[in-house]
Amino acid sequence: MIVRKFIQWSQGASATARANGVAALARAYLYSEMTLEDRREAESAFFALLDDPSPLPRHAMAEGFAGAPDAPPVVIQGLARDSSEISTLVLARSPLLADADLMDCAVVGDAAAQAAIALRADLSPAVCGSLAEIAGREAIIALAVNETANLPDFALRRMVERFGDDGEVREALLGRSWLPAAVRAALADAAARTLSAFIVSRQWISTARGERIAQECRDRATTIISAGCAAYSEETAALAAYLRASSQLTPALSLRALLCGQSGLFEASLAELTGLSAKRVAGLAREPWSDAFAAIYAKAGFPAGLLLAFRSTLAALARIKTDGDADEGALRLPLIQAVLADCEQGDAVALAKVISLLRRFELDAARDKGRRDVARIQAEAADAEPVVFGLPSTLTPRLGKASDDDGLLVDLAALERELVAA
């Protein structure tokens, strides 16, 4: 009876009054003990209100039923396909929407509706994959920041493929608590390509130099990412597979990984390129001067001119203690110098390109070492007493000196005399 009175009253009520009335009816439907007949009549009233000319009653229904498991399923379906200011309330919370419903709403919905779906708790891999394929930029960012979303690897890679040139998307993905190594490598590649294209378009550097810088940045990022994986693991194997599929698995990258003290990525690369087991590859890598290693090296498609460098690097890894102060994924200067010494004793003409590559690696490693040493010296000097550059502080008057905020006193006259004498 009460539902019939509501239906009769709502015919002449204002939109605001109808919204307040339907909110009360929704609470009664969910929390009061209505008779079966009253519940059926209430559902009929809700069905009719789905076509209300004003959005206010529909908005009130969406607010009342959004998170309710006992809401009328047909009403939820109608509200989920309403305008975004109404549908987002239901799409973000309703437990009555199945994966197929969410994917269908994502296809027909606007950016707000897609973002509401992307922010749902415990989003399934199927819905995540669908959003990664069709959703717009705002929804992709929302999906990336949703830590409860069960994002499969292929969905993450698809997000990078579609929006890797967008800095906010990359930032949102990198903010996740965990990302597969292959996805981090894809993000590094996207960032390198975007930055290279920008500086080349500004004509700050040539196209060739921009490509070289982008490649070196990608390779450096890859070795850093690989350093965070186990020596050889499924994640390392997946990283090698991604690098091969994206044409990044080059001999230069494999050599760089070894010169960073990482044998895992090199072994994963050989296993990916040859189809041999990881155990077999690791055993052959421990005997770099053997014919068997030369055979697997050739099967991987690596150039014969680099064989000596790879053999020398693997041998040096076994006998040289790497720099423990170096950052993870950084080139090891002692390894590079040992390999350079071996290559310089060979045919200088045939190994010219190899030596040039090693020289570039040596320069990068030397710069890294210089930065670390300077940072260490500055840290040690921070707690030391003020000193004078040029003359002992006890003999130099303070007048006429330049000083900085760190307590370092510089005698400019003494500095000039030292420079002239030099």
JOVEN-V486230 format. One record per residue. N is the residue number from 1. PHI is phi in radians with two decimals (none if undefined). PSI is psi in radians with two decimals (999 if undefined). OMEGA is omega in whole degrees, -180 to 180 (NA if undefined). Layout:
{{N:PHI:PSI:OMEGA} {N:PHI:PSI:OMEGA}}
This chain:
{{1:none:-0.75:-177} {2:-1.13:-0.57:-180} {3:-1.23:-0.68:178} {4:-1.12:-0.67:177} {5:-1.11:-0.67:178} {6:-1.11:-0.74:-179} {7:-1.11:-0.76:180} {8:-1.16:-0.70:-179} {9:-1.18:-0.66:-174} {10:-1.18:-0.30:-178} {11:-1.11:-0.58:-178} {12:-1.97:0.08:-177} {13:-1.42:2.76:177} {14:-1.28:2.94:-180} {15:-1.09:-0.71:179} {16:-1.14:-0.73:179} {17:-1.15:-0.70:178} {18:-1.10:-0.66:179} {19:-1.12:-0.75:178} {20:-1.15:-0.66:-180} {21:-1.17:-0.75:-179} {22:-1.22:-0.52:175} {23:-1.12:-0.73:178} {24:-1.17:-0.70:179} {25:-1.15:-0.63:178} {26:-1.14:-0.71:178} {27:-1.13:-0.69:179} {28:-1.15:-0.68:180} {29:-1.11:-0.67:-175} {30:-1.46:-0.62:-167} {31:-2.09:-0.17:180} {32:-1.82:2.88:-180} {33:-1.60:1.47:179} {34:-1.50:2.65:175} {35:-1.25:2.83:-179} {36:-1.06:-0.68:-180} {37:-1.15:-0.75:179} {38:-1.10:-0.67:-180} {39:-1.13:-0.70:179} {40:-1.14:-0.75:179} {41:-1.16:-0.63:177} {42:-1.12:-0.72:178} {43:-1.10:-0.69:177} {44:-1.08:-0.68:178} {45:-1.13:-0.72:178} {46:-1.12:-0.70:180} {47:-1.06:-0.74:-179} {48:-1.17:-0.65:-179} {49:-1.22:-0.27:175} {50:-1.10:-0.39:179} {51:-1.82:0.26:-179} {52:-1.07:2.36:-179} {53:-1.13:-0.38:178} {54:-1.74:2.47:178} {55:-1.31:-0.23:-175} {56:-1.08:-0.83:178} {57:-1.11:-0.68:179} {58:-1.16:-0.66:177} {59:-1.11:-0.71:178} {60:-1.12:-0.73:176} {61:-1.08:-0.73:-179} {62:-1.10:-0.71:178} {63:-1.14:-0.68:-178} {64:-1.28:-0.60:-174} {65:-1.78:-0.06:-169} {66:-0.92:-0.88:-176} {67:-1.86:0.23:-174} {68:-1.55:2.18:177} {69:-1.31:-0.27:-179} {70:-1.76:0.22:178} {71:-1.22:2.73:177} {72:-1.12:2.11:-176} {73:-1.02:-0.65:-179} {74:-1.15:-0.65:178} {75:-1.12:-0.74:178} {76:-1.07:-0.73:179} {77:-1.08:-0.73:179} {78:-1.17:-0.75:180} {79:-1.16:-0.59:-179} {80:-1.17:-0.36:-180} {81:-1.90:0.31:178} {82:-1.47:-2.98:177} {83:-1.11:2.79:-169} {84:-1.11:-0.58:-180} {85:-1.17:-0.32:177} {86:-1.76:-0.82:-175} {87:-1.15:-0.56:-177} {88:-1.09:-0.55:179} {89:-1.09:-0.69:-178} {90:-1.44:-0.74:-177} {91:-1.09:-0.53:-177} {92:-1.38:-0.38:-169} {93:-2.31:-0.47:-168} {94:-1.13:2.23:177} {95:-1.41:-0.06:-177} {96:-1.56:-0.04:-180} {97:-1.64:2.10:178} {98:-1.39:2.98:180} {99:-1.01:-0.72:-180} {100:-1.10:-0.65:178} {101:-1.13:-0.77:-178} {102:-1.12:-0.73:180} {103:-1.16:-0.66:178} {104:-1.16:-0.72:178} {105:-1.17:-0.56:177} {106:-1.17:-0.61:-179} {107:-1.17:-0.76:-175} {108:-1.64:-0.21:-175} {109:-1.45:2.89:178} {110:-1.56:-2.97:-176} {111:-1.08:-0.68:-180} {112:-1.15:-0.74:179} {113:-1.13:-0.75:178} {114:-1.10:-0.69:179} {115:-1.16:-0.65:178} {116:-1.09:-0.72:177} {117:-1.14:-0.74:-177} {118:-1.11:-0.43:-178} {119:-1.63:0.04:179} {120:-1.09:2.56:179} {121:-1.27:2.47:176} {122:0.95:0.80:180} {123:-1.12:2.36:-174} {124:-1.29:2.76:177} {125:-1.03:-0.61:-179} {126:-1.12:-0.80:180} {127:-1.18:-0.69:178} {128:-1.05:-0.75:179} {129:-1.12:-0.69:179} {130:-1.13:-0.77:179} {131:-1.13:-0.71:179} {132:-1.05:-0.49:-177} {133:-1.52:-0.62:-170} {134:-2.08:-0.34:-171} {135:-1.24:2.73:177} {136:-1.43:-3.13:-174} {137:-1.03:-0.80:-177} {138:-1.08:-0.73:180} {139:-1.19:-0.62:178} {140:-1.12:-0.72:177} {141:-1.12:-0.75:178} {142:-1.07:-0.72:179} {143:-1.14:-0.67:-179} {144:-1.15:-0.63:-178} {145:-1.49:-0.13:179} {146:-1.42:1.70:-177} {147:-1.19:-0.36:-180} {148:-1.49:-0.17:-180} {149:-1.21:2.34:-180} {150:-1.51:1.33:-174} {151:-1.42:2.00:176} {152:-1.30:2.84:-177} {153:-1.03:-0.73:-177} {154:-1.13:-0.57:178} {155:-1.21:-0.70:177} {156:-1.09:-0.77:-180} {157:-1.15:-0.63:179} {158:-1.17:-0.64:177} {159:-1.09:-0.70:178} {160:-1.20:-0.71:179} {161:-1.05:-0.70:-176} {162:-1.43:-0.63:-173} {163:-2.27:0.45:-179} {164:-1.13:-0.39:179} {165:-1.47:0.01:179} {166:-1.69:2.07:-177} {167:-1.10:-0.64:-179} {168:-1.20:-0.64:177} {169:-1.14:-0.79:178} {170:-1.06:-0.74:180} {171:-1.11:-0.73:180} {172:-1.12:-0.71:179} {173:-1.18:-0.74:-180} {174:-1.19:-0.33:178} {175:-1.36:-0.16:178} {176:-1.17:2.63:-176} {177:-1.13:-0.47:179} {178:-2.64:2.41:175} {179:-2.35:2.46:175} {180:-1.05:2.63:-178} {181:-1.03:-0.66:-179} {182:-1.12:-0.63:179} {183:-1.23:-0.71:177} {184:-1.09:-0.68:177} {185:-1.14:-0.67:178} {186:-1.13:-0.66:177} {187:-1.16:-0.71:178} {188:-1.11:-0.70:179} {189:-1.12:-0.76:180} {190:-1.12:-0.73:179} {191:-1.14:-0.73:-180} {192:-1.11:-0.77:-180} {193:-1.14:-0.72:-179} {194:-1.13:-0.81:-179} {195:-1.17:-0.68:179} {196:-1.11:-0.78:179} {197:-1.09:-0.62:-179} {198:-1.17:-0.88:-176} {199:-1.24:-0.50:176} {200:-1.24:-0.69:179} {201:-1.12:-0.49:177} {202:-1.43:-0.06:-179} {203:1.07:0.56:175} {204:-1.37:-0.55:177} {205:-2.45:2.90:179} {206:-1.32:2.86:179} {207:-1.09:-0.74:-179} {208:-1.10:-0.75:179} {209:-1.18:-0.64:178} {210:-1.11:-0.71:177} {211:-1.14:-0.68:179} {212:-1.12:-0.77:-180} {213:-1.11:-0.73:180} {214:-1.10:-0.74:180} {215:-1.12:-0.76:-180} {216:-1.14:-0.66:177} {217:-1.14:-0.72:177} {218:-1.09:-0.79:-178} {219:-1.13:-0.71:179} {220:-1.12:-0.77:179} {221:-1.09:-0.67:-179} {222:-1.11:-0.73:179} {223:-1.18:-0.60:176} {224:-1.16:-0.75:179} {225:-1.12:-0.76:-180} {226:-1.10:-0.57:179} {227:-1.13:-0.42:178} {228:-1.43:-0.11:178} {229:-1.65:2.91:173} {230:-1.16:2.84:-177} {231:-0.87:-0.82:170} {232:-2.58:2.15:-176} {233:-2.62:3.07:177} {234:-1.08:-0.60:179} {235:-1.19:-0.69:177} {236:-1.12:-0.72:178} {237:-1.10:-0.71:178} {238:-1.14:-0.63:177} {239:-1.12:-0.78:179} {240:-1.10:-0.69:179} {241:-1.12:-0.73:177} {242:-1.11:-0.77:-179} {243:-1.07:-0.66:178} {244:-1.19:-0.76:-179} {245:-1.14:-0.52:-179} {246:-1.69:0.19:177} {247:1.09:0.53:177} {248:-1.82:-0.10:-177} {249:-1.47:1.34:-176} {250:-1.71:2.79:174} {251:-1.02:-0.64:180} {252:-1.10:-0.70:178} {253:-1.17:-0.73:180} {254:-1.10:-0.72:178} {255:-1.17:-0.69:179} {256:-1.08:-0.72:179} {257:-1.05:-0.75:178} {258:-1.12:-0.71:-179} {259:-1.27:-0.20:171} {260:-1.57:0.05:-179} {261:1.46:0.29:-178} {262:-1.94:1.91:176} {263:-1.58:-0.34:-176} {264:-1.08:-0.82:-179} {265:-1.17:-0.64:178} {266:-1.11:-0.79:180} {267:-1.14:-0.69:177} {268:-1.12:-0.63:179} {269:-1.16:-0.79:179} {270:-1.11:-0.71:178} {271:-1.11:-0.68:180} {272:-1.18:-0.69:-175} {273:-1.42:-0.49:-176} {274:-1.80:-0.37:-177} {275:1.44:0.05:177} {276:-1.39:2.84:180} {277:-1.25:2.69:179} {278:-1.09:-0.64:180} {279:-1.13:-0.74:179} {280:-1.12:-0.75:180} {281:-1.12:-0.76:-180} {282:-1.09:-0.67:178} {283:-1.14:-0.72:179} {284:-1.22:-0.57:180} {285:-1.18:-0.38:177} {286:-1.37:-0.13:177} {287:-2.21:1.20:-172} {288:-1.16:-0.36:-177} {289:-1.61:0.07:-178} {290:-1.45:2.77:176} {291:-1.16:-0.54:-180} {292:-1.12:-0.71:177} {293:-1.14:-0.72:178} {294:-1.05:-0.63:-180} {295:-1.19:-0.79:-180} {296:-1.22:-0.55:176} {297:-1.09:-0.79:179} {298:-1.18:-0.65:179} {299:-1.11:-0.54:178} {300:-1.25:-0.23:179} {301:1.52:0.24:179} {302:-1.34:2.62:-177} {303:-1.21:2.51:-179} {304:-1.12:-0.51:-179} {305:-1.15:-0.33:180} {306:-1.70:-0.02:-176} {307:-1.05:-0.77:180} {308:-1.05:-0.71:-180} {309:-1.12:-0.74:179} {310:-1.16:-0.76:179} {311:-1.07:-0.79:-179} {312:-1.12:-0.67:-180} {313:-1.17:-0.77:179} {314:-1.11:-0.69:178} {315:-1.16:-0.71:180} {316:-1.15:-0.62:178} {317:-1.04:-0.58:-177} {318:-1.35:-0.40:-174} {319:-2.04:-0.29:-175} {320:-1.86:2.32:175} {321:-1.38:2.13:-177} {322:-1.32:2.86:-178} {323:-1.22:1.93:-178} {324:-1.24:-0.32:-180} {325:-1.47:-0.20:-177} {326:-1.22:2.63:178} {327:-1.20:2.73:176} {328:-1.09:2.29:-179} {329:1.47:0.06:180} {330:-1.59:2.64:177} {331:-1.15:2.49:-179} {332:-1.74:2.01:-176} {333:-1.08:-0.74:179} {334:-1.05:-0.66:178} {335:-1.12:-0.79:-178} {336:-1.10:-0.75:-178} {337:-1.15:-0.62:178} {338:-1.18:-0.73:179} {339:-1.19:-0.69:177} {340:-1.04:-0.73:180} {341:-1.09:-0.71:178} {342:-1.16:-0.75:-177} {343:-1.21:-0.60:-179} {344:-1.23:-0.31:176} {345:-1.45:-0.18:-180} {346:-1.59:-2.74:-180} {347:-1.27:1.90:-175} {348:-1.10:-0.62:-178} {349:-1.26:-0.82:-178} {350:-1.18:-0.53:-176} {351:-1.78:0.29:-175} {352:-1.06:-0.80:-179} {353:-1.19:-0.62:178} {354:-1.12:-0.80:-180} {355:-1.11:-0.68:178} {356:-1.09:-0.73:177} {357:-1.09:-0.77:180} {358:-1.13:-0.60:177} {359:-1.11:-0.69:177} {360:-1.13:-0.74:176} {361:-1.07:-0.71:180} {362:-1.08:-0.71:179} {363:-1.10:-0.78:178} {364:-1.07:-0.77:-179} {365:-1.14:-0.68:180} {366:-1.15:-0.69:178} {367:-1.11:-0.76:177} {368:-1.05:-0.76:180} {369:-1.12:-0.71:178} {370:-1.07:-0.75:179} {371:-1.12:-0.73:179} {372:-1.14:-0.74:-179} {373:-1.14:-0.75:179} {374:-1.11:-0.73:178} {375:-1.10:-0.67:179} {376:-1.16:-0.76:-180} {377:-1.11:-0.72:178} {378:-1.11:-0.66:179} {379:-1.16:-0.69:179} {380:-1.20:-0.60:-178} {381:-1.37:-0.27:-177} {382:-1.07:-0.61:-178} {383:-1.68:-0.02:-178} {384:-1.44:2.88:178} {385:-1.25:2.69:178} {386:-1.00:2.47:179} {387:-2.21:2.80:177} {388:-1.93:2.25:178} {389:-1.44:1.97:177} {390:2.16:-0.85:-179} {391:-2.40:2.67:176} {392:-1.01:2.50:-176} {393:-1.13:-0.46:-179} {394:-1.28:-0.33:-177} {395:-1.81:-0.16:-173} {396:-1.88:2.14:176} {397:-1.15:2.63:-177} {398:-1.31:-0.32:-178} {399:-1.16:2.36:175} {400:1.45:0.25:180} {401:-1.73:2.61:169} {402:-1.67:2.43:-179} {403:-2.37:2.76:176} {404:-2.07:3.14:-176} {405:-1.27:-0.20:-178} {406:-1.56:0.01:180} {407:1.54:0.10:179} {408:-1.49:2.07:-178} {409:-1.75:2.33:-176} {410:-2.09:2.07:175} {411:-1.51:1.84:-174} {412:-1.16:-0.63:180} {413:-1.15:-0.76:179} {414:-1.15:-0.64:178} {415:-1.09:-0.74:179} {416:-1.11:-0.73:180} {417:-1.10:-0.68:179} {418:-1.15:-0.70:-180} {419:-1.17:-0.68:178} {420:-1.15:-0.73:179} {421:-1.13:-0.57:-179} {422:-1.26:999:NA}}
